[in-house]
Amino acid sequence: MLIDEKGIRTDGRKWNELRPIKMEVGVLKNADGSCYIEFGKNKIMVAVYGPKEVHPRHMALSDRCLLRCRYHMSPFSTTTRKNPAPSRREIEISKVLREALEPSLILEDYPRTAIDVFVEILQSDGGSRCAGITAASVALADAGINMRDLVSAVAVGKVDGKIVLDLNDVEDKEGEADMPVAIMPNLNRVTLFQFEGILTKEEFEKAYELALKSVKKIYKIQREALYEKYFEGEVKVE
Amino acid sequence: MVKRKYVVPGDLIVEGDLRASTNTFKTGNRIYSLRVGLAEIGNGSVRVIPLSGTYIPRVGDVVVGEVIDISAFAWQLDINSCFYGYLTAQSVFGRGYSPSKYNLSNKFKIGDLLLAKIQSFDRTRDPMLSISGPGLGPIERGVVIKVNAMKVPRLIGKKGSMIRLIESATKCKVILGQNGVIVVSGEPDGVSKAIEIIRLVESKAHLAELNRMVKELIDSWGVRDADR
């Protein structure tokens, strides 16, 4: 039983409720841009370095910037120790993350350079790739890289026969469907779409609508975090 | 009348028949911001003054660079950017340069600081520097500090008002590179004061009342000096 008779989930949320989100920009002094996010029990640190010269030299692209992402889970991020060596899953998520961020960046503005994005999961509780994309996008804005839009991400899915928003670890593992979605909210473009499990057409549409709506809430928090650092919260977010 | 607005990447700045200037992009007649910063709308165009980012060279910029390598034909300079600057021997010694006649390290050694202008730069090649021009050339002495290159315009001020204010208040010489490298020289007391002002400007660069804050800081020293 992941949803009780009153419709309350394992962590006390309703079906369409997000976990509490906290974001802070510019937490790392040595990085060009950084962001720390708490997405429910997820705790993630993102650091961005660049644009900088490419090492090894032969990897440089003559017409655009090379974007490199590393998604990594700390050994202490899970209940049992995780081997710190990059797993198959982490390598895949690194690629997925890069491809979710790439459309938002204007990489042609920085030819023959590289941008490194490090996403370090300090504590994980399901939906860390979405939280990672959300934080990485803010860190890239903090680093001052030309971007068309921020990227906000959230997962929707199906648990106990019901569509739910923002799956946590148990719901992710025991649920019937999981669908992480990343969107550029101003341009209304999808940059990441993954889907695992089975949904009917109606369920899918309901889930997708829910994701579109919830991403706007996450986007507002991203903006607030950037405003807090750059404008010292002196101006209200519109 | 110029209208100002705080923006983050992806923000719609304005809709209408305006020209999209620096750090903005246009789709249809909607102009969006590419950076975190201050959007300025006026005179038929829209631009964003960024508040973060690393230095990207532009032709005509005057930068402070440190010699990090010497080859037979050029000095390689660290210009605080993702690209290295190159100062060719020909541009220093003239057309008649030949590697057998001159030794580059006799002119500028590794570690020397130079004030140089970016002569040419495009996406295919690293920036070429030049030291011919008034005030350009080796920097003999001073304290080197680095600030975010995006804050340099505020340090210069309107027609150089801020830099003149710093120089007259501290009796120091301030050499300002567009790449965010600054060399301050003068009496030790003045240098530390100048650095304090520069750090203040850097941290409050986005605020409108910056000039007043700097003047207040300078005035507070006046009181302290009178006490002594």
Interface residues (C-beta under 8 A of the other chain):
Chain A: D32 G33 G50 P51 K52 E53 S62 D63 S104 I106 D109 Y110 P111 R112 T113 A141 D142 A143 G144 I145 N146 M147 R148 D149 L150 M184 P185 N186 L187 R223 L226 Y227 Y230 F231 V235
Chain B: Y6 V8 P9 G10 D11 L12 N23 F25 Y32 L34 R35 V36 G37 P50 L51 S52 G53 T54 I56 C82 F83 Y84 R123 T124 M150 H206
